[in-house]
Amino acid sequence: MLTNYKFKYRTRGRYIFVPTEQCERKGRRIIKFFSRFEFPEYFYHYKSGGHVAALHAHLANKLFFKIDIQNFYYSINRMRVTRALRSYAYPGANTLATWSCVKNPYPGTTNHVLPIGFVQSPLLASLVLMKSQVDAAIVRAIENGVCVSVYMDDFIGSHDDPHVLEAAYNDIRTASVAAGLIPNPDKLVPPTTAITAFNCDLTFRSANVTADRVAKYEAKETRTPLSDASFAQYRHLVASNNSTSEPV
């Protein structure tokens, strides 16, 4: 019997799976296979700068939307992982997909899913997303001049024309539902002049760490001079591309 995790635990409402040593070795083998793989430019979780760069990409635009996929990993079943690996000619795709998935810890029709906690899960989720209707909708939005950034399960879009941005928002949201990657209704933000993403406020020409996030950090009892300096540096980085000139 295949055993690919030692135990699972729950935190903040999410199940986390701790892989066995053998499972982790297989996961790192998958990662190595795709080490030279070129992800789309709009996949910011595989770009230098990460989520900060994803925010900065939108600073020149005046309107923004946000789509957050609910239970992203656990929405991806084993067959989709197999198909994604096969599409890139990964040897032993079926076997590695089996090693990379677990019995669904949530109620649903899908028996085996991609878990949080395995080293290969972010990569496999990205490959599945690229093979879904969602990616096609994102490409259509970009072709229409919309700036789109993807950071795992968070999608941000921006443009100056409300009609163009609304069309892209509806297209990506509809494609997500069709792909079985359901947007979180509590975090959907249709086109507007300001959004909050990654605990940062984003508006035209301005990105800043939210006041709530700052207050949460300052309330910590375990702060040190080093952590204070690190957090201050992070806040500076987020705001580093802000414009001080008046909007036109």
PyRosetta script that sets phi, psi and omega in degrees:
from pyrosetta import init, pose_from_sequence

init()
pose = pose_from_sequence("MLTNYKFKYRTRGRYIFVPTEQCERKGRRIIKFFSRFEFPEYFYHYKSGGHVAALHAHLANKLFFKIDIQNFYYSINRMRVTRALRSYAYPGANTLATWSCVKNPYPGTTNHVLPIGFVQSPLLASLVLMKSQVDAAIVRAIENGVCVSVYMDDFIGSHDDPHVLEAAYNDIRTASVAAGLIPNPDKLVPPTTAITAFNCDLTFRSANVTADRVAKYEAKETRTPLSDASFAQYRHLVASNNSTSEPV")
pose.set_psi(1, 132.1)
pose.set_omega(1, -178.0)
pose.set_phi(2, -74.0)
pose.set_psi(2, 126.8)
pose.set_omega(2, 176.6)
pose.set_phi(3, -122.1)
pose.set_psi(3, 110.8)
pose.set_omega(3, -175.0)
pose.set_phi(4, -112.0)
pose.set_psi(4, 1.0)
pose.set_omega(4, 173.9)
pose.set_phi(5, -143.8)
pose.set_psi(5, 150.9)
pose.set_omega(5, -178.4)
pose.set_phi(6, -80.9)
pose.set_psi(6, -46.4)
pose.set_omega(6, 179.5)
pose.set_phi(7, -164.7)
pose.set_psi(7, 168.0)
pose.set_omega(7, 175.6)
pose.set_phi(8, -129.2)
pose.set_psi(8, 154.9)
pose.set_omega(8, 177.1)
pose.set_phi(9, -143.5)
pose.set_psi(9, 167.0)
pose.set_omega(9, -176.8)
pose.set_phi(10, -120.0)
pose.set_psi(10, 132.6)
pose.set_omega(10, 176.6)
pose.set_phi(11, -144.7)
pose.set_psi(11, 135.3)
pose.set_omega(11, -178.5)
pose.set_phi(12, 52.1)
pose.set_psi(12, 35.8)
pose.set_omega(12, 176.7)
pose.set_phi(13, 80.2)
pose.set_psi(13, 3.9)
pose.set_omega(13, -178.6)
pose.set_phi(14, -117.2)
pose.set_psi(14, 141.9)
pose.set_omega(14, 175.1)
pose.set_phi(15, -84.9)
pose.set_psi(15, 134.0)
pose.set_omega(15, 176.8)
pose.set_phi(16, -117.9)
pose.set_psi(16, 130.9)
pose.set_omega(16, -179.4)
pose.set_phi(17, -109.0)
pose.set_psi(17, 131.2)
pose.set_omega(17, 178.6)
pose.set_phi(18, -98.1)
pose.set_psi(18, 113.9)
pose.set_omega(18, -174.0)
pose.set_phi(19, -72.9)
pose.set_psi(19, 155.2)
pose.set_omega(19, 171.3)
pose.set_phi(20, -72.8)
pose.set_psi(20, 166.2)
pose.set_omega(20, 179.1)
pose.set_phi(21, -61.0)
pose.set_psi(21, -38.9)
pose.set_omega(21, -179.7)
pose.set_phi(22, -66.2)
pose.set_psi(22, -40.7)
pose.set_omega(22, 178.4)
pose.set_phi(23, -64.2)
pose.set_psi(23, -41.4)
pose.set_omega(23, -179.8)
pose.set_phi(24, -65.5)
pose.set_psi(24, -38.2)
pose.set_omega(24, 177.4)
pose.set_phi(25, -61.2)
pose.set_psi(25, -43.3)
pose.set_omega(25, 179.6)
pose.set_phi(26, -66.5)
pose.set_psi(26, -37.2)
pose.set_omega(26, 178.3)
pose.set_phi(27, -63.8)
pose.set_psi(27, -41.4)
pose.set_omega(27, 179.9)
pose.set_phi(28, -70.2)
pose.set_psi(28, -27.3)
pose.set_omega(28, 174.6)
pose.set_phi(29, -65.3)
pose.set_psi(29, -40.5)
pose.set_omega(29, 177.1)
pose.set_phi(30, -63.9)
pose.set_psi(30, -45.2)
pose.set_omega(30, -179.6)
pose.set_phi(31, -60.6)
pose.set_psi(31, -42.1)
pose.set_omega(31, 179.9)
pose.set_phi(32, -63.7)
pose.set_psi(32, -40.0)
pose.set_omega(32, -180.0)
pose.set_phi(33, -58.6)
pose.set_psi(33, -37.3)
pose.set_omega(33, -177.1)
pose.set_phi(34, -99.6)
pose.set_psi(34, 16.5)
pose.set_omega(34, -174.4)
pose.set_phi(35, -63.0)
pose.set_psi(35, -27.0)
pose.set_omega(35, 179.4)
pose.set_phi(36, -105.8)
pose.set_psi(36, 11.4)
pose.set_omega(36, -179.8)
pose.set_phi(37, -70.9)
pose.set_psi(37, 137.1)
pose.set_omega(37, -179.8)
pose.set_phi(38, -99.1)
pose.set_psi(38, 110.4)
pose.set_omega(38, 176.9)
pose.set_phi(39, -81.3)
pose.set_psi(39, 160.2)
pose.set_omega(39, 178.8)
pose.set_phi(40, -57.8)
pose.set_psi(40, 152.5)
pose.set_omega(40, -179.6)
pose.set_phi(41, -57.6)
pose.set_psi(41, -29.4)
pose.set_omega(41, -175.8)
pose.set_phi(42, -86.4)
pose.set_psi(42, 3.4)
pose.set_omega(42, 173.7)
pose.set_phi(43, -88.9)
pose.set_psi(43, 88.9)
pose.set_omega(43, -172.5)
pose.set_phi(44, -75.9)
pose.set_psi(44, -15.1)
pose.set_omega(44, 175.7)
pose.set_phi(45, -73.8)
pose.set_psi(45, -5.8)
pose.set_omega(45, 173.7)
pose.set_phi(46, -119.8)
pose.set_psi(46, 23.0)
pose.set_omega(46, 178.0)
pose.set_phi(47, -122.1)
pose.set_psi(47, 154.7)
pose.set_omega(47, 175.0)
pose.set_phi(48, -62.0)
pose.set_psi(48, 134.5)
pose.set_omega(48, 179.8)
pose.set_phi(49, 100.7)
pose.set_psi(49, -19.3)
pose.set_omega(49, 174.9)
pose.set_phi(50, 50.3)
pose.set_psi(50, -134.5)
pose.set_omega(50, -173.0)
pose.set_phi(51, -69.5)
pose.set_psi(51, -25.2)
pose.set_omega(51, 176.7)
pose.set_phi(52, -67.0)
pose.set_psi(52, -43.2)
pose.set_omega(52, 175.9)
pose.set_phi(53, -63.1)
pose.set_psi(53, -35.5)
pose.set_omega(53, 178.0)
pose.set_phi(54, -63.3)
pose.set_psi(54, -36.6)
pose.set_omega(54, 175.9)
pose.set_phi(55, -70.6)
pose.set_psi(55, -46.7)
pose.set_omega(55, -176.7)
pose.set_phi(56, -61.7)
pose.set_psi(56, -26.8)
pose.set_omega(56, -179.5)
pose.set_phi(57, -61.0)
pose.set_psi(57, -21.3)
pose.set_omega(57, -173.6)
pose.set_phi(58, -103.9)
pose.set_psi(58, -0.2)
pose.set_omega(58, -170.9)
pose.set_phi(59, -61.3)
pose.set_psi(59, -27.5)
pose.set_omega(59, -176.7)
pose.set_phi(60, -80.3)
pose.set_psi(60, -8.1)
pose.set_omega(60, -177.7)
pose.set_phi(61, -102.8)
pose.set_psi(61, 160.9)
pose.set_omega(61, -172.8)
pose.set_phi(62, -105.1)
pose.set_psi(62, -15.6)
pose.set_omega(62, -178.7)
pose.set_phi(63, -127.9)
pose.set_psi(63, 145.5)
pose.set_omega(63, -173.9)
pose.set_phi(64, -140.7)
pose.set_psi(64, 151.4)
pose.set_omega(64, 167.6)
pose.set_phi(65, -130.9)
pose.set_psi(65, 163.3)
pose.set_omega(65, 177.6)
pose.set_phi(66, -140.3)
pose.set_psi(66, 135.6)
pose.set_omega(66, 175.6)
pose.set_phi(67, -129.7)
pose.set_psi(67, 127.5)
pose.set_omega(67, -179.9)
pose.set_phi(68, -120.1)
pose.set_psi(68, 124.7)
pose.set_omega(68, -178.3)
pose.set_phi(69, -80.7)
pose.set_psi(69, 132.1)
pose.set_omega(69, -178.2)
pose.set_phi(70, -83.1)
pose.set_psi(70, 128.9)
pose.set_omega(70, -179.8)
pose.set_phi(71, 50.0)
pose.set_psi(71, 53.0)
pose.set_omega(71, -171.7)
pose.set_phi(72, -51.9)
pose.set_psi(72, -60.0)
pose.set_omega(72, -177.4)
pose.set_phi(73, -59.9)
pose.set_psi(73, -44.3)
pose.set_omega(73, -174.9)
pose.set_phi(74, -75.3)
pose.set_psi(74, -0.8)
pose.set_omega(74, 172.9)
pose.set_phi(75, -90.7)
pose.set_psi(75, -6.1)
pose.set_omega(75, -175.0)
pose.set_phi(76, -105.3)
pose.set_psi(76, 114.1)
pose.set_omega(76, -177.2)
pose.set_phi(77, -87.6)
pose.set_psi(77, 170.6)
pose.set_omega(77, -173.5)
pose.set_phi(78, -63.0)
pose.set_psi(78, -37.3)
pose.set_omega(78, -179.6)
pose.set_phi(79, -62.8)
pose.set_psi(79, -38.3)
pose.set_omega(79, 179.8)
pose.set_phi(80, -67.8)
pose.set_psi(80, -35.3)
pose.set_omega(80, 176.2)
pose.set_phi(81, -65.2)
pose.set_psi(81, -43.8)
pose.set_omega(81, 178.4)
pose.set_phi(82, -59.1)
pose.set_psi(82, -47.5)
pose.set_omega(82, -178.8)
pose.set_phi(83, -63.0)
pose.set_psi(83, -39.8)
pose.set_omega(83, 179.3)
pose.set_phi(84, -63.6)
pose.set_psi(84, -44.9)
pose.set_omega(84, 179.2)
pose.set_phi(85, -64.7)
pose.set_psi(85, -41.3)
pose.set_omega(85, 178.9)
pose.set_phi(86, -62.9)
pose.set_psi(86, -37.3)
pose.set_omega(86, -176.8)
pose.set_phi(87, -64.9)
pose.set_psi(87, -21.0)
pose.set_omega(87, 176.7)
pose.set_phi(88, -108.9)
pose.set_psi(88, 21.1)
pose.set_omega(88, 174.4)
pose.set_phi(89, 57.4)
pose.set_psi(89, 38.1)
pose.set_omega(89, 177.9)
pose.set_phi(90, -76.1)
pose.set_psi(90, 125.4)
pose.set_omega(90, -178.8)
pose.set_phi(91, -67.2)
pose.set_psi(91, 134.1)
pose.set_omega(91, 179.7)
pose.set_phi(92, 69.3)
pose.set_psi(92, 38.1)
pose.set_omega(92, -175.1)
pose.set_phi(93, -57.1)
pose.set_psi(93, -42.9)
pose.set_omega(93, -177.4)
pose.set_phi(94, -64.3)
pose.set_psi(94, -43.7)
pose.set_omega(94, -179.9)
pose.set_phi(95, -64.9)
pose.set_psi(95, -44.1)
pose.set_omega(95, -178.1)
pose.set_phi(96, -70.3)
pose.set_psi(96, -30.9)
pose.set_omega(96, 175.7)
pose.set_phi(97, -66.6)
pose.set_psi(97, -38.1)
pose.set_omega(97, 177.6)
pose.set_phi(98, -63.6)
pose.set_psi(98, -42.4)
pose.set_omega(98, 178.0)
pose.set_phi(99, -66.5)
pose.set_psi(99, -25.3)
pose.set_omega(99, -173.4)
pose.set_phi(100, -93.6)
pose.set_psi(100, -2.7)
pose.set_omega(100, -177.8)
pose.set_phi(101, -121.1)
pose.set_psi(101, 160.5)
pose.set_omega(101, -179.9)
pose.set_phi(102, -131.4)
pose.set_psi(102, 164.9)
pose.set_omega(102, 175.1)
pose.set_phi(103, -63.2)
pose.set_psi(103, 132.5)
pose.set_omega(103, -175.2)
pose.set_phi(104, -57.3)
pose.set_psi(104, 118.3)
pose.set_omega(104, -179.6)
pose.set_phi(105, -79.1)
pose.set_psi(105, -7.1)
pose.set_omega(105, -179.1)
pose.set_phi(106, -109.6)
pose.set_psi(106, 153.6)
pose.set_omega(106, 175.7)
pose.set_phi(107, -62.6)
pose.set_psi(107, 139.5)
pose.set_omega(107, 180.0)
pose.set_phi(108, 165.7)
pose.set_psi(108, 179.6)
pose.set_omega(108, -177.0)
pose.set_phi(109, -89.9)
pose.set_psi(109, -14.4)
pose.set_omega(109, -178.8)
pose.set_phi(110, -88.0)
pose.set_psi(110, 125.5)
pose.set_omega(110, -175.2)
pose.set_phi(111, -79.4)
pose.set_psi(111, -43.9)
pose.set_omega(111, -176.3)
pose.set_phi(112, -127.4)
pose.set_psi(112, 134.7)
pose.set_omega(112, -172.9)
pose.set_phi(113, -137.4)
pose.set_psi(113, 167.4)
pose.set_omega(113, 175.9)
pose.set_phi(114, -76.5)
pose.set_psi(114, 129.0)
pose.set_omega(114, -176.5)
pose.set_phi(115, -97.4)
pose.set_psi(115, 158.3)
pose.set_omega(115, 165.0)
pose.set_phi(116, -77.3)
pose.set_psi(116, 133.3)
pose.set_omega(116, 176.5)
pose.set_phi(117, 120.2)
pose.set_psi(117, -24.4)
pose.set_omega(117, 178.5)
pose.set_phi(118, -83.3)
pose.set_psi(118, 140.5)
pose.set_omega(118, -175.8)
pose.set_phi(119, -63.4)
pose.set_psi(119, -27.8)
pose.set_omega(119, -177.1)
pose.set_phi(120, -87.1)
pose.set_psi(120, -10.1)
pose.set_omega(120, -174.1)
pose.set_phi(121, -58.9)
pose.set_psi(121, -45.6)
pose.set_omega(121, 178.9)
pose.set_phi(122, -59.0)
pose.set_psi(122, -42.4)
pose.set_omega(122, 179.0)
pose.set_phi(123, -63.8)
pose.set_psi(123, -48.9)
pose.set_omega(123, -177.6)
pose.set_phi(124, -64.4)
pose.set_psi(124, -39.2)
pose.set_omega(124, 177.2)
pose.set_phi(125, -62.7)
pose.set_psi(125, -39.0)
pose.set_omega(125, 178.8)
pose.set_phi(126, -65.3)
pose.set_psi(126, -41.6)
pose.set_omega(126, 178.7)
pose.set_phi(127, -63.6)
pose.set_psi(127, -41.8)
pose.set_omega(127, 178.3)
pose.set_phi(128, -64.1)
pose.set_psi(128, -43.5)
pose.set_omega(128, 179.1)
pose.set_phi(129, -59.5)
pose.set_psi(129, -40.4)
pose.set_omega(129, -180.0)
pose.set_phi(130, -65.2)
pose.set_psi(130, -24.6)
pose.set_omega(130, -179.2)
pose.set_phi(131, -95.9)
pose.set_psi(131, 7.8)
pose.set_omega(131, -176.1)
pose.set_phi(132, -102.7)
pose.set_psi(132, 171.1)
pose.set_omega(132, 176.0)
pose.set_phi(133, -62.7)
pose.set_psi(133, -23.2)
pose.set_omega(133, -178.1)
pose.set_phi(134, -63.2)
pose.set_psi(134, -45.5)
pose.set_omega(134, -179.2)
pose.set_phi(135, -61.7)
pose.set_psi(135, -40.0)
pose.set_omega(135, 178.8)
pose.set_phi(136, -62.8)
pose.set_psi(136, -39.1)
pose.set_omega(136, 178.5)
pose.set_phi(137, -67.2)
pose.set_psi(137, -38.0)
pose.set_omega(137, 177.8)
pose.set_phi(138, -64.2)
pose.set_psi(138, -42.6)
pose.set_omega(138, 178.1)
pose.set_phi(139, -61.7)
pose.set_psi(139, -41.6)
pose.set_omega(139, 178.1)
pose.set_phi(140, -61.5)
pose.set_psi(140, -41.7)
pose.set_omega(140, 179.6)
pose.set_phi(141, -61.7)
pose.set_psi(141, -45.3)
pose.set_omega(141, -179.8)
pose.set_phi(142, -63.6)
pose.set_psi(142, -39.9)
pose.set_omega(142, 178.1)
pose.set_phi(143, -63.2)
pose.set_psi(143, -24.7)
pose.set_omega(143, 177.9)
pose.set_phi(144, -92.2)
pose.set_psi(144, 9.8)
pose.set_omega(144, 174.3)
pose.set_phi(145, 93.5)
pose.set_psi(145, 3.5)
pose.set_omega(145, 179.5)
pose.set_phi(146, -80.5)
pose.set_psi(146, 135.8)
pose.set_omega(146, 173.1)
pose.set_phi(147, -84.7)
pose.set_psi(147, 124.9)
pose.set_omega(147, -179.7)
pose.set_phi(148, -126.9)
pose.set_psi(148, 132.4)
pose.set_omega(148, 172.6)
pose.set_phi(149, -122.1)
pose.set_psi(149, 136.9)
pose.set_omega(149, 177.2)
pose.set_phi(150, -116.0)
pose.set_psi(150, 125.7)
pose.set_omega(150, 173.0)
pose.set_phi(151, -127.9)
pose.set_psi(151, 92.1)
pose.set_omega(151, -172.8)
pose.set_phi(152, 55.4)
pose.set_psi(152, -104.2)
pose.set_omega(152, -175.4)
pose.set_phi(153, -103.9)
pose.set_psi(153, 12.7)
pose.set_omega(153, 178.2)
pose.set_phi(154, -111.0)
pose.set_psi(154, 122.4)
pose.set_omega(154, 178.5)
pose.set_phi(155, -114.6)
pose.set_psi(155, 129.4)
pose.set_omega(155, 174.0)
pose.set_phi(156, -120.7)
pose.set_psi(156, 136.1)
pose.set_omega(156, 175.6)
pose.set_phi(157, -127.5)
pose.set_psi(157, 149.9)
pose.set_omega(157, 179.0)
pose.set_phi(158, -150.0)
pose.set_psi(158, 153.0)
pose.set_omega(158, 179.5)
pose.set_phi(159, -171.1)
pose.set_psi(159, 167.2)
pose.set_omega(159, 176.8)
pose.set_phi(160, -93.1)
pose.set_psi(160, -21.7)
pose.set_omega(160, -178.1)
pose.set_phi(161, -93.3)
pose.set_psi(161, 117.2)
pose.set_omega(161, -177.3)
pose.set_phi(162, -62.6)
pose.set_psi(162, -33.1)
pose.set_omega(162, -178.7)
pose.set_phi(163, -70.9)
pose.set_psi(163, -42.1)
pose.set_omega(163, 178.0)
pose.set_phi(164, -64.0)
pose.set_psi(164, -44.0)
pose.set_omega(164, -177.7)
pose.set_phi(165, -69.9)
pose.set_psi(165, -38.2)
pose.set_omega(165, 178.1)
pose.set_phi(166, -62.1)
pose.set_psi(166, -41.4)
pose.set_omega(166, 179.2)
pose.set_phi(167, -63.4)
pose.set_psi(167, -42.2)
pose.set_omega(167, 179.3)
pose.set_phi(168, -66.5)
pose.set_psi(168, -42.6)
pose.set_omega(168, 178.7)
pose.set_phi(169, -58.7)
pose.set_psi(169, -48.2)
pose.set_omega(169, -179.6)
pose.set_phi(170, -65.3)
pose.set_psi(170, -38.2)
pose.set_omega(170, -179.2)
pose.set_phi(171, -66.1)
pose.set_psi(171, -46.8)
pose.set_omega(171, -179.2)
pose.set_phi(172, -67.7)
pose.set_psi(172, -39.5)
pose.set_omega(172, 179.0)
pose.set_phi(173, -64.8)
pose.set_psi(173, -44.1)
pose.set_omega(173, 178.7)
pose.set_phi(174, -64.3)
pose.set_psi(174, -42.0)
pose.set_omega(174, 179.5)
pose.set_phi(175, -64.4)
pose.set_psi(175, -36.3)
pose.set_omega(175, 178.9)
pose.set_phi(176, -62.8)
pose.set_psi(176, -44.0)
pose.set_omega(176, 178.4)
pose.set_phi(177, -63.5)
pose.set_psi(177, -44.7)
pose.set_omega(177, -179.8)
pose.set_phi(178, -61.8)
pose.set_psi(178, -30.4)
pose.set_omega(178, -179.0)
pose.set_phi(179, -86.2)
pose.set_psi(179, -0.5)
pose.set_omega(179, -178.5)
pose.set_phi(180, 76.5)
pose.set_psi(180, 16.4)
pose.set_omega(180, 177.1)
pose.set_phi(181, -109.4)
pose.set_psi(181, 84.7)
pose.set_omega(181, -167.3)
pose.set_phi(182, -77.2)
pose.set_psi(182, 125.7)
pose.set_omega(182, 176.7)
pose.set_phi(183, -64.1)
pose.set_psi(183, 143.3)
pose.set_omega(183, 176.3)
pose.set_phi(184, -72.4)
pose.set_psi(184, 114.4)
pose.set_omega(184, -175.5)
pose.set_phi(185, -62.4)
pose.set_psi(185, -25.4)
pose.set_omega(185, -179.6)
pose.set_phi(186, -78.1)
pose.set_psi(186, -13.5)
pose.set_omega(186, -176.9)
pose.set_phi(187, -118.1)
pose.set_psi(187, 4.2)
pose.set_omega(187, 176.6)
pose.set_phi(188, -70.7)
pose.set_psi(188, 130.0)
pose.set_omega(188, 176.8)
pose.set_phi(189, -129.5)
pose.set_psi(189, 104.9)
pose.set_omega(189, 176.4)
pose.set_phi(190, -66.8)
pose.set_psi(190, 168.7)
pose.set_omega(190, -176.2)
pose.set_phi(191, -48.0)
pose.set_psi(191, 127.7)
pose.set_omega(191, -178.0)
pose.set_phi(192, -155.4)
pose.set_psi(192, 174.9)
pose.set_omega(192, -176.1)
pose.set_phi(193, -85.8)
pose.set_psi(193, -10.6)
pose.set_omega(193, -179.0)
pose.set_phi(194, -153.5)
pose.set_psi(194, 137.3)
pose.set_omega(194, 176.4)
pose.set_phi(195, -134.7)
pose.set_psi(195, 165.4)
pose.set_omega(195, 172.7)
pose.set_phi(196, -117.6)
pose.set_psi(196, 126.0)
pose.set_omega(196, 179.4)
pose.set_phi(197, -144.3)
pose.set_psi(197, 139.2)
pose.set_omega(197, 179.8)
pose.set_phi(198, 56.5)
pose.set_psi(198, 36.0)
pose.set_omega(198, -178.3)
pose.set_phi(199, 60.9)
pose.set_psi(199, 31.2)
pose.set_omega(199, 177.7)
pose.set_phi(200, -131.8)
pose.set_psi(200, 145.2)
pose.set_omega(200, 175.6)
pose.set_phi(201, -91.0)
pose.set_psi(201, 130.5)
pose.set_omega(201, -178.5)
pose.set_phi(202, -122.2)
pose.set_psi(202, 122.9)
pose.set_omega(202, 174.1)
pose.set_phi(203, -138.1)
pose.set_psi(203, 179.3)
pose.set_omega(203, 178.2)
pose.set_phi(204, -56.0)
pose.set_psi(204, 119.8)
pose.set_omega(204, 177.2)
pose.set_phi(205, 66.1)
pose.set_psi(205, 14.4)
pose.set_omega(205, -176.5)
pose.set_phi(206, -147.8)
pose.set_psi(206, 130.6)
pose.set_omega(206, 172.3)
pose.set_phi(207, -134.4)
pose.set_psi(207, 129.8)
pose.set_omega(207, -178.7)
pose.set_phi(208, -146.0)
pose.set_psi(208, 146.0)
pose.set_omega(208, 173.6)
pose.set_phi(209, -62.2)
pose.set_psi(209, 137.2)
pose.set_omega(209, -176.0)
pose.set_phi(210, -65.1)
pose.set_psi(210, 153.3)
pose.set_omega(210, 177.5)
pose.set_phi(211, -61.4)
pose.set_psi(211, -35.9)
pose.set_omega(211, 178.5)
pose.set_phi(212, -63.1)
pose.set_psi(212, -41.6)
pose.set_omega(212, -180.0)
pose.set_phi(213, -66.9)
pose.set_psi(213, -38.5)
pose.set_omega(213, 177.7)
pose.set_phi(214, -64.2)
pose.set_psi(214, -45.7)
pose.set_omega(214, -179.4)
pose.set_phi(215, -63.1)
pose.set_psi(215, -38.2)
pose.set_omega(215, 179.3)
pose.set_phi(216, -63.8)
pose.set_psi(216, -41.5)
pose.set_omega(216, 178.2)
pose.set_phi(217, -65.8)
pose.set_psi(217, -45.4)
pose.set_omega(217, -176.6)
pose.set_phi(218, -66.7)
pose.set_psi(218, -20.0)
pose.set_omega(218, 179.1)
pose.set_phi(219, -85.0)
pose.set_psi(219, -7.4)
pose.set_omega(219, -179.1)
pose.set_phi(220, -66.3)
pose.set_psi(220, 141.9)
pose.set_omega(220, 178.8)
pose.set_phi(221, -88.3)
pose.set_psi(221, -12.7)
pose.set_omega(221, -175.0)
pose.set_phi(222, -100.8)
pose.set_psi(222, 18.6)
pose.set_omega(222, -179.9)
pose.set_phi(223, -64.7)
pose.set_psi(223, 145.6)
pose.set_omega(223, 175.9)
pose.set_phi(224, -132.4)
pose.set_psi(224, 163.7)
pose.set_omega(224, 175.5)
pose.set_phi(225, -55.2)
pose.set_psi(225, -36.4)
pose.set_omega(225, 179.6)
pose.set_phi(226, -68.1)
pose.set_psi(226, -43.8)
pose.set_omega(226, -179.9)
pose.set_phi(227, -68.5)
pose.set_psi(227, -35.3)
pose.set_omega(227, 176.4)
pose.set_phi(228, -61.8)
pose.set_psi(228, -44.6)
pose.set_omega(228, 179.8)
pose.set_phi(229, -65.0)
pose.set_psi(229, -39.7)
pose.set_omega(229, 179.8)
pose.set_phi(230, -64.8)
pose.set_psi(230, -43.0)
pose.set_omega(230, 180.0)
pose.set_phi(231, -68.2)
pose.set_psi(231, -39.7)
pose.set_omega(231, 177.5)
pose.set_phi(232, -62.5)
pose.set_psi(232, -39.9)
pose.set_omega(232, 177.5)
pose.set_phi(233, -64.0)
pose.set_psi(233, -40.4)
pose.set_omega(233, 178.5)
pose.set_phi(234, -63.6)
pose.set_psi(234, -44.5)
pose.set_omega(234, 178.8)
pose.set_phi(235, -60.7)
pose.set_psi(235, -40.1)
pose.set_omega(235, 178.6)
pose.set_phi(236, -64.6)
pose.set_psi(236, -41.3)
pose.set_omega(236, -180.0)
pose.set_phi(237, -61.8)
pose.set_psi(237, -45.4)
pose.set_omega(237, 179.8)
pose.set_phi(238, -59.2)
pose.set_psi(238, -40.3)
pose.set_omega(238, -176.3)
pose.set_phi(239, -90.3)
pose.set_psi(239, 1.7)
pose.set_omega(239, -170.1)
pose.set_phi(240, -64.9)
pose.set_psi(240, -24.3)
pose.set_omega(240, -178.7)
pose.set_phi(241, -102.7)
pose.set_psi(241, 9.6)
pose.set_omega(241, -179.5)
pose.set_phi(242, -67.1)
pose.set_psi(242, 148.0)
pose.set_omega(242, 179.2)
pose.set_phi(243, -101.7)
pose.set_psi(243, 136.6)
pose.set_omega(243, 178.5)
pose.set_phi(244, -95.1)
pose.set_psi(244, -4.9)
pose.set_omega(244, 180.0)
pose.set_phi(245, -78.5)
pose.set_psi(245, 157.6)
pose.set_omega(245, -179.4)
pose.set_phi(246, -72.3)
pose.set_psi(246, 138.8)
pose.set_omega(246, 176.4)
pose.set_phi(247, -61.6)
pose.set_psi(247, 144.5)
pose.set_omega(247, 178.4)
pose.set_phi(248, -84.8)
pose.dump_pdb("model.pdb")
